[in-house]
Amino acid sequence: MNTSAIVKPRVTPAHKASRRLALFALLLAALLIVPQDALAQARSLTPSSPPKPTQCLRATPALTYVATPGVPERADSTWAIVALFDDGSVRRPLLPPRHSTYGRWQLRHDTLSLIVSDGFVGWDVAAKVIPSGAYAGIATYLTDVRMDGAVPDRIPVALRETVCPAAPPA
């Protein structure tokens, strides 16, 4: 291919002015439009108040840690209440946020599935609606400790609706 035959278009002063005008129009549009969108986004991200739970449930027995296999600790009732949120998250409202960071829930037909954990220990609950409107099912203990041949602790659990307590300070 003969590259000497390629003719470059001639850029005239009028063409340069037209390019500058187009560039200026884009810049002006970016300055006028983008800040409005960015301002709207910033306003939507500004925390107004913490989200309110959809529902709070009290677990009996409390979904606390298990120091002795098969025997949940009974003295710590702060682990008994779980708060369910619209986005599917679960928190323990009586515990500081650092101890209540992991959790999901969903309700399918008449079965409530929820997992609540502090990152080291937690519970996986599957419960059905019973005639009183509460839930009854099985809670499986989750832990980061693994022992050969050990079977996860499973306990019967009842969950009843309760008033959502105010969250403790962080």
N, C-alpha and C positions, 0 to 999 in steps of 0.2 A: 504494500500500500504506500502510495506517495503522499507523505505528510505535508509536502510543500503546496499541495493542491487545496488543503483545508484553509478556508477563508474565515478569519475571525470577524464576528460582527463589530462594526464600528460603534463605539459608545459615544454618543453626542452629549453635550452639556444639558440638553433638554431631557435626555434619557436619565442622566445622573440626578437631575432635579426631581424627576418623576419617582425614582427609587427612594430618594430622601423623603419625599412627601409621603410615600406609602409606609416607610419605616416610621416616620413621625406619627402617622395615624395609628399604627399598631401600638406604639409606645403610649400614646395618649389613651387609647382604649384600655390598655393594661392598667394604667394608673387610675382610670375612672371606674372600671368594672371590678377588677380583682380585689381592691381594698374593701369594697362593699361586701363581697362574698366572704373574704377573710374575717371581716368584722362580725358578720352573722355567724360564722363558724365559731369564732372566739366566744361570742355570747352564749352559744349553745353548749360550749364546753365549760363554762364557768359554773363551779359547783354552787347550787343554791341551797340545797339541803340533802342529807343522805336519803337514799331511797327507802321507802317504807315497805315492810314485808307484806306479802299477799296473805300469809297465814302463819301462825306459830303453833307448834305442836309440842306437847310434853310427853316424853317417852318414859314408860315404866317397864322395867327398871331404867335408870338413867344410862345414856349411851356414853359411859365414861371409860377410862382405861382399865385394863385387866392386868393386875400384878400377879395374881395366882390363877393359873389356867382354869377356865371355866367359872371363875367367880369375879364378876365386875365389882369394882370398888363402889361402895354404897354411900360413903360420906360426902362425896362431891356432887351436889345437886346442880351446880352451875352447868353441867354437861347435859342436863335433862331436857332443856328446851332448844328446839331447832326452829329457825325462821326460814320460811320458803319465800323466794322472791319471783316476780313475774318472768325474769330472764332465765329461770331455771337454776339459779344459784341457791345455795344453802349456807347459812351462817349460824353460829351459836351466839345469840345476843348477850348472854351473860358472861362470855369470855372476851378478853381483849382481842382485837382483830388479828394479831399475829398468831393466835391459837385457833383461829376460825377462818382459814383462808381457802380451804378446798372443800367443795361440795357441789353436788348437782342433784336435781330431783325431776321427776316427771310422773304424771298420772295418766295411765292408759286403762281405759274402761274402768274397772273397779280396783285396779292395783296401783299402789303408790310405791315407786322405787326411789330410794334416796341413798346417797353416799355422803357422809360427813367425815372430815378428817382434818388433823392439824399438820399433816405431812409426814408424820411418823406412825401414828395410830389413828384408827377411825372405825367406822361401821358402814356396812352395806346392808340396807334394810329393804325387804320386800314384804309389803303388807296389803291386805285386802280390806275393803270397806266392810264394816259389820253393821247390823241393823241400827245400832245406836248412833251411827254416823262417824264413829271413831274408826281406827284402823287396828288390825291385829295381824301379826306375822312373825317372821324370823329375822333376827339381826345377826350378821356374821362379822366377827371381829377382824379388823385389818391391822396388820403390824408390819414394820420393816424388819422384824426379827424372824428369821427362818430356822426351824429346827427339823432335822431329818425325821420323817415319820409322823410329825405332829399334824393333827387335824385342826383347822381353824375353829375357834370357839363360836358356837351358835347358841343364841338364847331366844326364847319367846319374848316378844315385845308388844306393848300396846301403845298407841299414839292417840292422844286426845287433843282437840283444839283448846288453846289457852290464850290469854291476853299476852300480847307481845311486850316484853319488858324494855325499858330504855337501855340502850347500849352503854357499857362501861367506857370510861375514858381510855384512849389508846395508850 
